[in-house]
Amino acid sequence: MTTLHEPAVTAAPADVLSVWPASAVEPREGEITVGGVPLAEVADRFGTPVYVIDEDEVRERCRTYRHVFPDADILYAAKAFLCRAMVHWVDEEGLGLDVCSAGELELAVTTGFPPEKIVLHGNAKSPRDLDTALRLGVGRVVIDSPSEIARLAAAVGPDGHQKVMVRVVPGISAGGHEKIRTGTEDQKFGLSISDGYAQYAIARILDQPQLELTGLHCHLGSQITSAKPYLAAVRRIVGLMARLKEQHGLVLPELDLGGGHGIAYRPGEPVLDLTALARKVRAELVEACAAAGLTVPRLIIEPGRAIAGPAGIALYHVLSVKRTGAHTYVAVDGGMSDNPRPALYGVRYAPRLVGRHSTAAPAPVTVVGRHCEAGDIVAADVELPEDIRPGDLLAVPVAGAYHLSMASGYNLVGRPPVVAVDDGQARLLIRRESLEDIRCRDVGL
């Protein structure tokens, strides 16, 4: 397997920083810099918890996708992490956007992103979602249920026009956890090929002259580390395309294979080989289309986590160390309000002590959050120096995706800020949510 970057040259053992941004180095033991900025300085300047994102890592990962998929449209999946700076970076690197709400869409367009390069999807689009998409001129709307067809057609009006795709369910189980497998039958996303609902929806769309069907969309799940599920999806979707040509004389010019490309959260974990994926998917698509007598459609890929995830680091200060029974609990000043993923999916991280050098032997600990839930665990059964103590700074790598975007207001602690690092400079992208912010939203007595 290959990763998007070779491990950074560093004084640490080769695998220690393998899941960190490529710019991560350890010039002195205990000190780690990212983007040329010491993480301890970021914590001192902006406080903790704080998310740090390496701008160059984001840009390089965008370029990697464009390089390995030169004949495809690459859409960054905004749900992973979105802010105005991210919109700007993605735009400058030549990617489109995949959004799933009016909020994501409006943030992107008001930042200056071209709406025609945006795809809106979602299993239950609200009237506001659809109205905003039409008002701003979104490039594609992905139909996810038959009821959306009539609602969208009515909103477009008899003299309007909107390009659409249909999200189909190919009946393929793939992904790192059952809660993030979305290509299987009997779940909330998409329209099944096997039971005919996809074909029924397509026929209804063809009866709406103001809706232009441009292609089929699927998303198999997340944290997929093998190309095999994508190849199976290509075969099944091309099979459906062949039936549509036979039944309706319809030749669809686009095929969206979604994203879900697996990344490593800890050293040694498997990742999806993007170069092999691109080569195999292209070969499978060409072969399947040739066998079916179809023109090869334009491929669309929607990476999110694989671009943002490894570019981010979460920083926490240790508040307490508690030894009870056979366990040592290291409590930090954040937790499930800024990262619910361990509680949701059992995700495992590899936190590191930064800001000081410890000569103590490593010892097993569980890093826990500050919230009133027994399941508020940041990293279970990890090794940290035995002398870990209150005031220490911990860094959790691979924190760029589904952290801030899934953060909550639990216990009213406020969501952390986001700080970008690049070329030795750190700048604030999103400020910390304050008590005043929380008070201002509460308008009644």
KOLVO-662922 format. One record per residue (C-alpha): residue in three letters; x, y, z negated. Coordinates in steps of 0.02 Angstrom, whole numbers, plus 50000, padded with zeros to 5 digits. Layout:
N
<node type="ALA" px="X" py="Y" pz="Z"/>
...
% end
This chain:
445
<node type="MET" px="50000" py="50000" pz="50000"/>
<node type="THR" px="50057" py="50178" pz="50031"/>
<node type="THR" px="50011" py="50335" pz="49936"/>
<node type="LEU" px="49986" py="50509" pz="50006"/>
<node type="HIS" px="50155" py="50561" pz="49934"/>
<node type="GLU" px="50314" py="50474" pz="49884"/>
<node type="PRO" px="50347" py="50489" pz="49696"/>
<node type="ALA" px="50430" py="50654" pz="49650"/>
<node type="VAL" px="50617" py="50659" pz="49618"/>
<node type="THR" px="50629" py="50671" pz="49430"/>
<node type="ALA" px="50735" py="50629" pz="49280"/>
<node type="ALA" px="50598" py="50514" pz="49218"/>
<node type="PRO" px="50584" py="50330" pz="49270"/>
<node type="ALA" px="50519" py="50314" pz="49447"/>
<node type="ASP" px="50344" py="50254" pz="49406"/>
<node type="VAL" px="50307" py="50374" pz="49262"/>
<node type="LEU" px="50256" py="50520" pz="49374"/>
<node type="SER" px="50192" py="50415" pz="49520"/>
<node type="VAL" px="50011" py="50469" pz="49492"/>
<node type="TRP" px="50057" py="50652" pz="49465"/>
<node type="PRO" px="50064" py="50787" pz="49600"/>
<node type="ALA" px="50217" py="50774" pz="49710"/>
<node type="SER" px="50285" py="50936" pz="49636"/>
<node type="ALA" px="50289" py="50862" pz="49459"/>
<node type="VAL" px="50465" py="50853" pz="49390"/>
<node type="GLU" px="50541" py="50831" pz="49218"/>
<node type="PRO" px="50693" py="50948" pz="49216"/>
<node type="ARG" px="50720" py="50912" pz="49032"/>
<node type="GLU" px="50653" py="50769" pz="48928"/>
<node type="GLY" px="50481" py="50812" pz="48865"/>
<node type="GLU" px="50456" py="50958" pz="48984"/>
<node type="ILE" px="50354" py="50933" pz="49142"/>
<node type="THR" px="50330" py="51066" pz="49274"/>
<node type="VAL" px="50198" py="51060" pz="49412"/>
<node type="GLY" px="50205" py="51180" pz="49557"/>
<node type="GLY" px="50361" py="51252" pz="49475"/>
<node type="VAL" px="50265" py="51300" pz="49317"/>
<node type="PRO" px="50298" py="51217" pz="49147"/>
<node type="LEU" px="50135" py="51142" pz="49083"/>
<node type="ALA" px="50174" py="51202" pz="48907"/>
<node type="GLU" px="50176" py="51381" pz="48974"/>
<node type="VAL" px="50005" py="51356" pz="49054"/>
<node type="ALA" px="49936" py="51295" pz="48888"/>
<node type="ASP" px="50012" py="51442" pz="48794"/>
<node type="ARG" px="49947" py="51570" pz="48918"/>
<node type="PHE" px="49772" py="51503" pz="48953"/>
<node type="GLY" px="49735" py="51396" pz="48798"/>
<node type="THR" px="49669" py="51219" pz="48795"/>
<node type="PRO" px="49577" py="51123" pz="48855"/>
<node type="VAL" px="49627" py="51183" pz="49028"/>
<node type="TYR" px="49623" py="51106" pz="49201"/>
<node type="VAL" px="49778" py="51134" pz="49307"/>
<node type="ILE" px="49769" py="51109" pz="49495"/>
<node type="ASP" px="49918" py="51104" pz="49613"/>
<node type="GLU" px="49872" py="51205" pz="49767"/>
<node type="ASP" px="50008" py="51130" pz="49876"/>
<node type="GLU" px="49954" py="50953" pz="49829"/>
<node type="VAL" px="49777" py="50993" pz="49886"/>
<node type="ARG" px="49839" py="51065" pz="50049"/>
<node type="GLU" px="49958" py="50920" pz="50083"/>
<node type="ARG" px="49819" py="50794" pz="50056"/>
<node type="CYS" px="49707" py="50889" pz="50177"/>
<node type="ARG" px="49849" py="50884" pz="50305"/>
<node type="THR" px="49876" py="50700" pz="50276"/>
<node type="TYR" px="49695" py="50663" pz="50321"/>
<node type="ARG" px="49706" py="50768" pz="50478"/>
<node type="HIS" px="49866" py="50678" pz="50526"/>
<node type="VAL" px="49806" py="50499" pz="50500"/>
<node type="PHE" px="49632" py="50533" pz="50574"/>
<node type="PRO" px="49679" py="50649" pz="50720"/>
<node type="ASP" px="49522" py="50608" pz="50820"/>
<node type="ALA" px="49400" py="50627" pz="50675"/>
<node type="ASP" px="49314" py="50770" pz="50586"/>
<node type="ILE" px="49369" py="50777" pz="50404"/>
<node type="LEU" px="49242" py="50848" pz="50282"/>
<node type="TYR" px="49296" py="50882" pz="50104"/>
<node type="ALA" px="49165" py="50813" pz="49982"/>
<node type="ALA" px="49129" py="50966" pz="49876"/>
<node type="LYS" px="49048" py="50867" pz="49735"/>
<node type="ALA" px="49221" py="50811" pz="49678"/>
<node type="PHE" px="49275" py="50988" pz="49634"/>
<node type="LEU" px="49225" py="51156" pz="49707"/>
<node type="CYS" px="49272" py="51336" pz="49677"/>
<node type="ARG" px="49302" py="51483" pz="49792"/>
<node type="ALA" px="49489" py="51449" pz="49802"/>
<node type="MET" px="49457" py="51267" pz="49849"/>
<node type="VAL" px="49337" py="51324" pz="49986"/>
<node type="HIS" px="49473" py="51440" pz="50051"/>
<node type="TRP" px="49609" py="51305" pz="50048"/>
<node type="VAL" px="49500" py="51177" pz="50137"/>
<node type="ASP" px="49450" py="51304" pz="50269"/>
<node type="GLU" px="49630" py="51356" pz="50302"/>
<node type="GLU" px="49681" py="51173" pz="50320"/>
<node type="GLY" px="49550" py="51145" pz="50455"/>
<node type="LEU" px="49427" py="51033" pz="50361"/>
<node type="GLY" px="49239" py="51043" pz="50356"/>
<node type="LEU" px="49132" py="51027" pz="50199"/>
<node type="ASP" px="49009" py="50898" pz="50135"/>
<node type="VAL" px="48890" py="50975" pz="50008"/>
<node type="CYS" px="48740" py="50907" pz="49913"/>
<node type="SER" px="48651" py="51059" pz="49843"/>
<node type="ALA" px="48602" py="51238" pz="49880"/>
<node type="GLY" px="48727" py="51293" pz="49748"/>
<node type="GLU" px="48876" py="51209" pz="49832"/>
<node type="LEU" px="48816" py="51270" pz="50001"/>
<node type="GLU" px="48794" py="51452" pz="49948"/>
<node type="LEU" px="48961" py="51458" pz="49858"/>
<node type="ALA" px="49047" py="51396" pz="50015"/>
<node type="VAL" px="48960" py="51511" pz="50137"/>
<node type="THR" px="48974" py="51666" pz="50028"/>
<node type="THR" px="49160" py="51631" pz="50014"/>
<node type="GLY" px="49169" py="51640" pz="50203"/>
<node type="PHE" px="49162" py="51456" pz="50253"/>
<node type="PRO" px="49083" py="51428" pz="50426"/>
<node type="PRO" px="48909" py="51352" pz="50394"/>
<node type="GLU" px="48913" py="51256" pz="50558"/>
<node type="LYS" px="49057" py="51152" pz="50484"/>
<node type="ILE" px="48952" py="51101" pz="50333"/>
<node type="VAL" px="48848" py="50943" pz="50311"/>
<node type="LEU" px="48710" py="50939" pz="50179"/>
<node type="HIS" px="48663" py="50771" pz="50107"/>
<node type="GLY" px="48578" py="50703" pz="49951"/>
<node type="ASN" px="48446" py="50574" pz="49908"/>
<node type="ALA" px="48319" py="50701" pz="49845"/>
<node type="LYS" px="48341" py="50872" pz="49925"/>
<node type="SER" px="48236" py="51007" pz="49846"/>
<node type="PRO" px="48138" py="51135" pz="49946"/>
<node type="ARG" px="48271" py="51261" pz="49895"/>
<node type="ASP" px="48408" py="51148" pz="49963"/>
<node type="LEU" px="48324" py="51133" pz="50132"/>
<node type="ASP" px="48273" py="51317" pz="50142"/>
<node type="THR" px="48449" py="51371" pz="50100"/>
<node type="ALA" px="48522" py="51254" pz="50229"/>
<node type="LEU" px="48410" py="51325" pz="50365"/>
<node type="ARG" px="48434" py="51505" pz="50311"/>
<node type="LEU" px="48624" py="51490" pz="50312"/>
<node type="GLY" px="48633" py="51385" pz="50471"/>
<node type="VAL" px="48708" py="51224" pz="50404"/>
<node type="GLY" px="48784" py="51112" pz="50537"/>
<node type="ARG" px="48699" py="50948" pz="50490"/>
<node type="VAL" px="48565" py="50890" pz="50370"/>
<node type="VAL" px="48579" py="50706" pz="50324"/>
<node type="ILE" px="48405" py="50628" pz="50311"/>
<node type="ASP" px="48395" py="50512" pz="50162"/>
<node type="SER" px="48209" py="50470" pz="50155"/>
<node type="PRO" px="48060" py="50471" pz="50275"/>
<node type="SER" px="47973" py="50608" pz="50177"/>
<node type="GLU" px="48116" py="50728" pz="50215"/>
<node type="ILE" px="48080" py="50718" pz="50400"/>
<node type="ALA" px="47910" py="50803" pz="50393"/>
<node type="ARG" px="47967" py="50929" pz="50263"/>
<node type="LEU" px="48120" py="50977" pz="50363"/>
<node type="ALA" px="48025" py="50985" pz="50528"/>
<node type="ALA" px="47893" py="51098" pz="50449"/>
<node type="ALA" px="48027" py="51211" pz="50374"/>
<node type="VAL" px="48117" py="51224" pz="50541"/>
<node type="GLY" px="47955" py="51270" pz="50630"/>
<node type="PRO" px="47897" py="51227" pz="50806"/>
<node type="ASP" px="48021" py="51345" pz="50889"/>
<node type="GLY" px="48169" py="51305" pz="50778"/>
<node type="HIS" px="48311" py="51181" pz="50794"/>
<node type="GLN" px="48414" py="51082" pz="50670"/>
<node type="LYS" px="48542" py="50945" pz="50695"/>
<node type="VAL" px="48518" py="50796" pz="50580"/>
<node type="MET" px="48595" py="50628" pz="50539"/>
<node type="VAL" px="48517" py="50477" pz="50453"/>
<node type="ARG" px="48600" py="50397" pz="50303"/>
<node type="VAL" px="48589" py="50210" pz="50325"/>
<node type="VAL" px="48622" py="50071" pz="50200"/>
<node type="PRO" px="48730" py="49936" pz="50282"/>
<node type="GLY" px="48709" py="49813" pz="50138"/>
<node type="ILE" px="48893" py="49808" pz="50087"/>
<node type="SER" px="48952" py="49802" pz="49907"/>
<node type="ALA" px="49111" py="49903" pz="49881"/>
<node type="GLY" px="49180" py="50015" pz="49746"/>
<node type="GLY" px="49269" py="50014" pz="49580"/>
<node type="HIS" px="49114" py="50007" pz="49468"/>
<node type="GLU" px="48932" py="49958" pz="49493"/>
<node type="LYS" px="48877" py="50137" pz="49457"/>
<node type="ILE" px="48976" py="50203" pz="49606"/>
<node type="ARG" px="48928" py="50072" pz="49735"/>
<node type="THR" px="48809" py="50154" pz="49857"/>
<node type="GLY" px="48815" py="50044" pz="50011"/>
<node type="THR" px="48712" py="49902" pz="49936"/>
<node type="GLU" px="48529" py="49864" pz="49954"/>
<node type="ASP" px="48405" py="49913" pz="49817"/>
<node type="GLN" px="48480" py="50078" pz="49759"/>
<node type="LYS" px="48427" py="50258" pz="49778"/>
<node type="PHE" px="48533" py="50313" pz="49927"/>
<node type="GLY" px="48494" py="50297" pz="50110"/>
<node type="LEU" px="48381" py="50192" pz="50220"/>
<node type="SER" px="48407" py="50006" pz="50240"/>
<node type="ILE" px="48454" py="49931" pz="50407"/>
<node type="SER" px="48399" py="49756" pz="50357"/>
<node type="ASP" px="48219" py="49798" pz="50311"/>
<node type="GLY" px="48190" py="49916" pz="50458"/>
<node type="TYR" px="48169" py="50078" pz="50359"/>
<node type="ALA" px="48316" py="50159" pz="50449"/>
<node type="GLN" px="48243" py="50117" pz="50619"/>
<node type="TYR" px="48073" py="50182" pz="50563"/>
<node type="ALA" px="48146" py="50348" pz="50507"/>
<node type="ILE" px="48244" py="50366" pz="50669"/>
<node type="ALA" px="48087" py="50340" pz="50772"/>
<node type="ARG" px="47998" py="50474" pz="50671"/>
<node type="ILE" px="48141" py="50596" pz="50697"/>
<node type="LEU" px="48135" py="50568" pz="50884"/>
<node type="ASP" px="47952" py="50623" pz="50879"/>
<node type="GLN" px="48005" py="50792" pz="50809"/>
<node type="PRO" px="48074" py="50895" pz="50954"/>
<node type="GLN" px="48147" py="51027" pz="50838"/>
<node type="LEU" px="48258" py="50896" pz="50754"/>
<node type="GLU" px="48410" py="50836" pz="50851"/>
<node type="LEU" px="48478" py="50669" pz="50792"/>
<node type="THR" px="48666" py="50673" pz="50814"/>
<node type="GLY" px="48721" py="50517" pz="50724"/>
<node type="LEU" px="48717" py="50394" pz="50580"/>
<node type="HIS" px="48792" py="50419" pz="50407"/>
<node type="CYS" px="48841" py="50295" pz="50272"/>
<node type="HIS" px="48936" py="50300" pz="50109"/>
<node type="LEU" px="48987" py="50134" pz="50034"/>
<node type="GLY" px="49040" py="50190" pz="49861"/>
<node type="SER" px="49193" py="50256" pz="49771"/>
<node type="GLN" px="49365" py="50193" pz="49723"/>
<node type="ILE" px="49374" py="50073" pz="49871"/>
<node type="THR" px="49551" py="50006" pz="49895"/>
<node type="SER" px="49527" py="49892" pz="50046"/>
<node type="ALA" px="49488" py="49931" pz="50228"/>
<node type="LYS" px="49376" py="49777" pz="50244"/>
<node type="PRO" px="49213" py="49856" pz="50185"/>
<node type="TYR" px="49234" py="50000" pz="50307"/>
<node type="LEU" px="49263" py="49880" pz="50451"/>
<node type="ALA" px="49106" py="49783" pz="50405"/>
<node type="ALA" px="49009" py="49947" pz="50398"/>
<node type="VAL" px="49071" py="49995" pz="50571"/>
<node type="ARG" px="49011" py="49830" pz="50643"/>
<node type="ARG" px="48838" py="49842" pz="50566"/>
<node type="ILE" px="48811" py="50024" pz="50612"/>
<node type="VAL" px="48870" py="50000" pz="50790"/>
<node type="GLY" px="48749" py="49854" pz="50798"/>
<node type="LEU" px="48609" py="49973" pz="50748"/>
<node type="MET" px="48669" py="50101" pz="50876"/>
<node type="ALA" px="48659" py="49967" pz="51011"/>
<node type="ARG" px="48479" py="49927" pz="50962"/>
<node type="LEU" px="48434" py="50112" pz="50967"/>
<node type="LYS" px="48504" py="50126" pz="51142"/>
<node type="GLU" px="48404" py="49975" pz="51196"/>
<node type="GLN" px="48241" py="50033" pz="51115"/>
<node type="HIS" px="48249" py="50221" pz="51142"/>
<node type="GLY" px="48385" py="50250" pz="51271"/>
<node type="LEU" px="48475" py="50343" pz="51131"/>
<node type="VAL" px="48665" py="50363" pz="51130"/>
<node type="LEU" px="48721" py="50442" pz="50967"/>
<node type="PRO" px="48881" py="50546" pz="50976"/>
<node type="GLU" px="48929" py="50540" pz="50790"/>
<node type="LEU" px="48966" py="50411" pz="50656"/>
<node type="ASP" px="48999" py="50467" pz="50477"/>
<node type="LEU" px="49085" py="50335" pz="50369"/>
<node type="GLY" px="49083" py="50439" pz="50211"/>
<node type="GLY" px="49228" py="50430" pz="50089"/>
<node type="GLY" px="49259" py="50334" pz="49928"/>
<node type="HIS" px="49445" py="50310" pz="49959"/>
<node type="GLY" px="49525" py="50235" pz="49804"/>
<node type="ILE" px="49663" py="50325" pz="49709"/>
<node type="ALA" px="49771" py="50271" pz="49561"/>
<node type="TYR" px="49735" py="50342" pz="49389"/>
<node type="ARG" px="49880" py="50249" pz="49308"/>
<node type="PRO" px="50049" py="50195" pz="49377"/>
<node type="GLY" px="50039" py="50030" pz="49468"/>
<node type="GLU" px="49854" py="50035" pz="49510"/>
<node type="PRO" px="49806" py="49998" pz="49691"/>
<node type="VAL" px="49763" py="50138" pz="49813"/>
<node type="LEU" px="49686" py="50137" pz="49985"/>
<node type="ASP" px="49814" py="50139" pz="50125"/>
<node type="LEU" px="49749" py="50282" pz="50232"/>
<node type="THR" px="49862" py="50249" pz="50380"/>
<node type="ALA" px="49806" py="50068" pz="50391"/>
<node type="LEU" px="49624" py="50119" pz="50364"/>
<node type="ALA" px="49628" py="50243" pz="50507"/>
<node type="ARG" px="49711" py="50119" pz="50625"/>
<node type="LYS" px="49594" py="49976" pz="50583"/>
<node type="VAL" px="49435" py="50080" pz="50585"/>
<node type="ARG" px="49478" py="50154" pz="50754"/>
<node type="ALA" px="49517" py="49984" pz="50828"/>
<node type="GLU" px="49358" py="49908" pz="50756"/>
<node type="LEU" px="49252" py="50052" pz="50819"/>
<node type="VAL" px="49324" py="50044" pz="50995"/>
<node type="GLU" px="49305" py="49856" pz="51004"/>
<node type="ALA" px="49127" py="49854" pz="50935"/>
<node type="CYS" px="49071" py="49993" pz="51052"/>
<node type="ALA" px="49149" py="49908" pz="51202"/>
<node type="ALA" px="49059" py="49746" pz="51161"/>
<node type="ALA" px="48894" py="49840" pz="51144"/>
<node type="GLY" px="48919" py="49946" pz="51299"/>
<node type="LEU" px="48920" py="50108" pz="51198"/>
<node type="THR" px="49021" py="50266" pz="51212"/>
<node type="VAL" px="49135" py="50279" pz="51060"/>
<node type="PRO" px="49057" py="50407" pz="50941"/>
<node type="ARG" px="49152" py="50546" pz="50855"/>
<node type="LEU" px="49207" py="50484" pz="50684"/>
<node type="ILE" px="49175" py="50586" pz="50526"/>
<node type="ILE" px="49265" py="50553" pz="50361"/>
<node type="GLU" px="49218" py="50631" pz="50193"/>
<node type="PRO" px="49359" py="50621" pz="50064"/>
<node type="GLY" px="49336" py="50710" pz="49898"/>
<node type="ARG" px="49420" py="50622" pz="49753"/>
<node type="ALA" px="49569" py="50573" pz="49861"/>
<node type="ILE" px="49605" py="50757" pz="49896"/>
<node type="ALA" px="49564" py="50840" pz="49729"/>
<node type="GLY" px="49593" py="50701" pz="49602"/>
<node type="PRO" px="49783" py="50680" pz="49603"/>
<node type="ALA" px="49806" py="50869" pz="49617"/>
<node type="GLY" px="49733" py="50902" pz="49444"/>
<node type="ILE" px="49795" py="50885" pz="49265"/>
<node type="ALA" px="49697" py="50912" pz="49104"/>
<node type="LEU" px="49790" py="50985" pz="48955"/>
<node type="TYR" px="49735" py="50961" pz="48775"/>
<node type="HIS" px="49805" py="51001" pz="48604"/>
<node type="VAL" px="49803" py="50867" pz="48471"/>
<node type="LEU" px="49690" py="50915" pz="48324"/>
<node type="SER" px="49712" py="50764" pz="48212"/>
<node type="VAL" px="49792" py="50593" pz="48198"/>
<node type="LYS" px="49695" py="50463" pz="48100"/>
<node type="ARG" px="49757" py="50289" pz="48058"/>
<node type="THR" px="49618" py="50173" pz="48007"/>
<node type="GLY" px="49625" py="49984" pz="48002"/>
<node type="ALA" px="49724" py="49922" pz="48150"/>
<node type="HIS" px="49693" py="50078" pz="48255"/>
<node type="THR" px="49767" py="50251" pz="48272"/>
<node type="TYR" px="49651" py="50385" pz="48338"/>
<node type="VAL" px="49725" py="50543" pz="48414"/>
<node type="ALA" px="49589" py="50675" pz="48424"/>
<node type="VAL" px="49605" py="50818" pz="48548"/>
<node type="ASP" px="49515" py="50984" pz="48573"/>
<node type="GLY" px="49413" py="50923" pz="48722"/>
<node type="GLY" px="49328" py="50762" pz="48771"/>
<node type="MET" px="49169" py="50704" pz="48853"/>
<node type="SER" px="49103" py="50879" pz="48886"/>
<node type="ASP" px="49248" py="50910" pz="49005"/>
<node type="ASN" px="49272" py="50729" pz="49061"/>
<node type="PRO" px="49124" py="50610" pz="49045"/>
<node type="ARG" px="49200" py="50480" pz="49161"/>
<node type="PRO" px="49273" py="50362" pz="49030"/>
<node type="ALA" px="49101" py="50351" pz="48948"/>
<node type="LEU" px="49011" py="50331" pz="49115"/>
<node type="TYR" px="49127" py="50215" pz="49210"/>
<node type="GLY" px="49258" py="50154" pz="49087"/>
<node type="VAL" px="49393" py="50249" pz="49181"/>
<node type="ARG" px="49568" py="50229" pz="49108"/>
<node type="TYR" px="49699" py="50367" pz="49107"/>
<node type="ALA" px="49885" py="50381" pz="49065"/>
<node type="PRO" px="49908" py="50534" pz="48953"/>
<node type="ARG" px="50082" py="50599" pz="48913"/>
<node type="LEU" px="50157" py="50704" pz="48776"/>
<node type="VAL" px="50226" py="50864" pz="48852"/>
<node type="GLY" px="50309" py="51017" pz="48779"/>
<node type="ARG" px="50429" py="50926" pz="48664"/>
<node type="HIS" px="50547" py="50779" pz="48672"/>
<node type="SER" px="50513" py="50636" pz="48553"/>
<node type="THR" px="50638" py="50499" pz="48514"/>
<node type="ALA" px="50507" py="50398" pz="48419"/>
<node type="ALA" px="50459" py="50227" pz="48483"/>
<node type="PRO" px="50296" py="50214" pz="48580"/>
<node type="ALA" px="50145" py="50152" pz="48485"/>
<node type="PRO" px="49969" py="50104" pz="48540"/>
<node type="VAL" px="49838" py="50238" pz="48508"/>
<node type="THR" px="49665" py="50286" pz="48569"/>
<node type="VAL" px="49647" py="50467" pz="48622"/>
<node type="VAL" px="49473" py="50528" pz="48574"/>
<node type="GLY" px="49376" py="50688" pz="48599"/>
<node type="ARG" px="49300" py="50810" pz="48476"/>
<node type="HIS" px="49118" py="50772" pz="48513"/>
<node type="CYS" px="48987" py="50687" pz="48405"/>
<node type="GLU" px="48983" py="50524" pz="48502"/>
<node type="ALA" px="49074" py="50362" pz="48465"/>
<node type="GLY" px="49095" py="50342" pz="48653"/>
<node type="ASP" px="49190" py="50507" pz="48667"/>
<node type="ILE" px="49354" py="50426" pz="48718"/>
<node type="VAL" px="49482" py="50510" pz="48830"/>
<node type="ALA" px="49603" py="50363" pz="48846"/>
<node type="ALA" px="49587" py="50196" pz="48755"/>
<node type="ASP" px="49735" py="50089" pz="48703"/>
<node type="VAL" px="49876" py="50193" pz="48776"/>
<node type="GLU" px="50054" py="50214" pz="48715"/>
<node type="LEU" px="50113" py="50380" pz="48644"/>
<node type="PRO" px="50262" py="50420" pz="48532"/>
<node type="GLU" px="50237" py="50355" pz="48356"/>
<node type="ASP" px="50268" py="50529" pz="48286"/>
<node type="ILE" px="50122" py="50608" pz="48381"/>
<node type="ARG" px="50052" py="50747" pz="48271"/>
<node type="PRO" px="49927" py="50891" pz="48266"/>
<node type="GLY" px="49981" py="51034" pz="48378"/>
<node type="ASP" px="50059" py="50921" pz="48508"/>
<node type="LEU" px="50012" py="50948" pz="48690"/>
<node type="LEU" px="49945" py="50803" pz="48794"/>
<node type="ALA" px="49932" py="50802" pz="48983"/>
<node type="VAL" px="49809" py="50689" pz="49074"/>
<node type="PRO" px="49851" py="50671" pz="49259"/>
<node type="VAL" px="49730" py="50635" pz="49401"/>
<node type="ALA" px="49602" py="50755" pz="49327"/>
<node type="GLY" px="49558" py="50855" pz="49482"/>
<node type="ALA" px="49398" py="50765" pz="49532"/>
<node type="TYR" px="49235" py="50740" pz="49438"/>
<node type="HIS" px="49298" py="50829" pz="49282"/>
<node type="LEU" px="49240" py="51009" pz="49294"/>
<node type="SER" px="49104" py="50961" pz="49419"/>
<node type="MET" px="49028" py="50842" pz="49290"/>
<node type="ALA" px="49067" py="50946" pz="49136"/>
<node type="SER" px="48924" py="50981" pz="49017"/>
<node type="GLY" px="48874" py="51099" pz="48879"/>
<node type="TYR" px="48875" py="50964" pz="48746"/>
<node type="ASN" px="48902" py="51035" pz="48570"/>
<node type="LEU" px="48910" py="51208" pz="48652"/>
<node type="VAL" px="49100" py="51204" pz="48658"/>
<node type="GLY" px="49109" py="51289" pz="48829"/>
<node type="ARG" px="49185" py="51223" pz="48989"/>
<node type="PRO" px="49373" py="51241" pz="49014"/>
<node type="PRO" px="49456" py="51360" pz="49138"/>
<node type="VAL" px="49542" py="51307" pz="49299"/>
<node type="VAL" px="49718" py="51369" pz="49334"/>
<node type="ALA" px="49805" py="51349" pz="49501"/>
<node type="VAL" px="49993" py="51326" pz="49508"/>
<node type="ASP" px="50101" py="51352" pz="49661"/>
<node type="ASP" px="50279" py="51408" pz="49697"/>
<node type="GLY" px="50316" py="51447" pz="49515"/>
<node type="GLN" px="50159" py="51551" pz="49488"/>
<node type="ALA" px="50001" py="51513" pz="49388"/>
<node type="ARG" px="49838" py="51603" pz="49418"/>
<node type="LEU" px="49663" py="51588" pz="49347"/>
<node type="LEU" px="49531" py="51521" pz="49467"/>
<node type="ILE" px="49385" py="51493" pz="49348"/>
<node type="ARG" px="49381" py="51574" pz="49176"/>
<node type="ARG" px="49338" py="51483" pz="49016"/>
<node type="GLU" px="49153" py="51476" pz="48974"/>
<node type="SER" px="49132" py="51587" pz="48821"/>
<node type="LEU" px="49010" py="51590" pz="48677"/>
<node type="GLU" px="48942" py="51750" pz="48754"/>
<node type="ASP" px="48904" py="51654" pz="48915"/>
<node type="ILE" px="48809" py="51525" pz="48814"/>
<node type="ARG" px="48714" py="51658" pz="48715"/>
<node type="CYS" px="48664" py="51753" pz="48873"/>
<node type="ARG" px="48576" py="51601" pz="48945"/>
<node type="ASP" px="48470" py="51579" pz="48788"/>
<node type="VAL" px="48336" py="51711" pz="48815"/>
<node type="GLY" px="48196" py="51661" pz="48695"/>
<node type="LEU" px="48151" py="51652" pz="48511"/>
% end
